[in-house]
Amino acid sequence: MQGSGYLYTILPQLRKIYGDNTPELKQAMKTHTQFFNTSNFFNTIITGIDLAIEEREGIKAIDTVSGLKAGLMGPFASIGDSIFGALIPTIFGALAANMAINGNPTGIFIWIVAQMAVNVFRWKQLEFAYKEGISLVTTMQHRLTALTDAATLMGVFMVGALAATMVNVKFAWVPNFGDVTVDMQNNLDMILPRLLPAGIVGAIYWMLGKKNMTSTKAILIVLVVCVALSALGIISK
């Protein structure tokens, strides 16, 4: 998937290492077009380690580099996507959106600064990995699992917090049974505050797990159902 793009990124450096139109360059190019797929936020670490090894060992280390890429792309995909693809956009996106809703333009600058910081981090990790080389792998290998679990837990925590704060739906229906008025929303709040938003998020999650269900379809279903229930006076904002 990313093999050709990876090769295009490092090709100028490969030419410096092996020379133009050499058998070593052709072998390296062929190797680097093999299957490769990882997080776009952590791929520069693999690139830096790869180039450091090939500069030092040459073509004889090409199998080592290939195995290294195959071994690291999975863990880095889960870590990078969890932290930079989900956690950071969720936190700063929610913060920026909430400020924008309240008419505060500072939110957009917070979002821009967060994205710029991520890009600076990607560049710096390339430099760091290039300097450390293969020693970086042995140093951080035992930490990958713990880091992945921590990032996943934090992502789930943030989704739960956002569901409680950003999904603003409550029961407007107040049925009467004789002389008794039942406040549905008040009763739910006594059981568990924000239970209705949690139920809506859970229902959407369940829908997305169904075959042929897409996020676009789920959005349309939620839109239609919410408009209908609001028109009937069952729910309100």
N, C-alpha and C positions, 0 to 999 in steps of 0.2 A: 504493500500500500504506500509506504513512505520511502521505499528503497531508492527509487529514482531521484526523489527530492533530496534524500540524504547524500547521495552521490554528487548531485549538482552542487550541494553546499560545500563539500570538502574537495571537489575536483581540483581547484587551483592549488591547494596544498599537496594533493597527491602528485601533481605534475612537478612540484618542487622536490618532492621526495624521490620519485622514481624516474623523472625525466619524461619528455614527450615521446609518444609512439614506441615505448619500450615494452617488452613482454611482461615486465613486472607491473607496469601501469595497467595494461590490459587485464591482467589477472586480478589486480586490486579492484578495478572498475566492475568486473564481472561479479566479484564477491560482494561488493557493496550494493548491487542491485537486487540481492536476495531479499526475501520478505523481511520487512522491518516496520513495526507499528508501535509507537509509544506516545506519551503525552508531549504535546508541543511545548509545554512549560519546562520539562525536564530533559528534553532531548539534547540540549547543549552540554549537559554533563557527560553523556555518552560520547558525543562528538569530541569533546576535549580529551577524554581518556583515550579514545581511539587514535587521535592524531599524535598524542604523546607516545603511545606504544609504537606506532608505525614509524615515527621519526627516529626512535631509538633502535628498534629491532629490524625494521625494513620488512621486506616481503615474507621473510620466514615467520613473522608473527601474524600473518593474515588469518590463519585458522584461529589463533587466540582471540583476535579482534572479533571475528565472526561469532565465536562462542560467547564472548563478552556481551556483544549486542543482543544476542538471543536471550541471555540470562538476565540482563538488566531491563529490557524493554517492558516486560510484564510488571515487575514491582514499581518501576518509575511511572508507568501508565496509571496505575491505581492511585499512587501517591499524588502525582501531578494533577490528575483530573479531580481528585477529591478536594485538594487544597485550592488550586488555582482555577479549576474549571467550575467548582461548585461553591466551596466555602467562602472564598474572598468575594466573588461576584454577589453572592447572597447577602453577605454582611454589608458591603459598601453599596450595593445596589438598593437594598432596603433602606439604608440610611439616607442615600441621595433621593430616593423616591419619596420617602416620608417628608424630607425637608422641602422638596418641590411641591408636594401637595399642600403644604402649609405656606407656600409662597416665598420660600427662602431659596435664593439662587445659589447659595453656597454649596448645595448638594452636588451640582454638576461639577464643581471644581474638586470636591472630594473624590468623585468618581474618576475624573481625569488623573488626579495625582496617584490614586491607587493603581490605575492601569500603567502609568509611567513607571511606578515603582516595580511592578511585575516585570516590565521590559528591561529595566536596569538590572534586576536580579538575574534574569536569563543571561545577560551579557557577562555579568560578573561570575556566574557559575561556570561559564565556558572557560574563562581565564583561570579560575581556581582548579577546575578539573584538568586542564592542560598542564598546569604546573605540578599537580600532585600525581597524575598518571595512574598507574595500576594500583598504587598504594591506597588510593582513595576507596577502591572497591573493597579491599580487605578491612579498611577502617570502619566503613559504614554498613557493611553487609548485615551484621547482626542487629542493626537498628531499623532496617527497612520494615520488618513486620510490625514492630511497635509503632513506628511512625504512621504506617498505613491504618492500623486500628485506631490510633488517636485521631487521625484526620477524618475517618469515617464516622466515628462517634461524635466529633464536633459538628460535622455536616448534618447528621440526624438531629442533634440538639438544636441547631440553628433553624432547621426546617420546622421543628415543633414550636419554637419560639415565634417564628414568623406566622405560622398558622394561627396562633392565639392572638397575635397583635394586628395582623394585616387583613385577615378574613373577618370582615365586620358584618355579620348576619345574625339576626335574632328573630324569635317568634313574635309576630304581631297579633296572632290569633288568640283571643281571650274568650273561650266558650263559657256559656252560662248553663248550669244545671239547676233549674228552679231558681232558688234564691242564692245559690252558691256560684260565685265567679272563680274560675280556675285560670290563674296566670301561668301559662305554660313556661314562659321564659324564666319567671321567678323560681318555679319548681325545678327546672333544669339547673339553674345556678346554685341551688341548694345541694343538688347531687354532685355537680362538677361544673365550675365556671368555664365558659367558652366551650361547652360540650358540643353545641351545634356546629361551630366552625371546624372542630376536630372531626366530627362525623362527616362533614362535607369533604374535607381533605382525604379522609379514609375512603370515602366512596369514589372519589376521583382516582385515587391510587389503585383501587380495585378495578375500576374500568380500564385503566391503562394496562393492566395485566391481561386483559382479554384479547383474543385473537382478532386481528384486523382493526383494532382500536388504535387511533393515533391521537396525539395531543390536540390537533386541530378539531377532530371530531369531539373530543372530550370538552373542549372550550365551547363549542356550539351547543352541546347538550346542556352544559351548566348554564349557558346564557338563556336558552329557551325555557328551561325549568325554572330558573330564578325569576324571569319576567312573568311567567304564568303564575307562580306562587305569590309574587308580589301583587299582581293584578287581582288575585283572589283575596288578598289581605291576610295571607297566612304568614308571610315573612316580611321583614323590613330591614333597612340598614340601621 
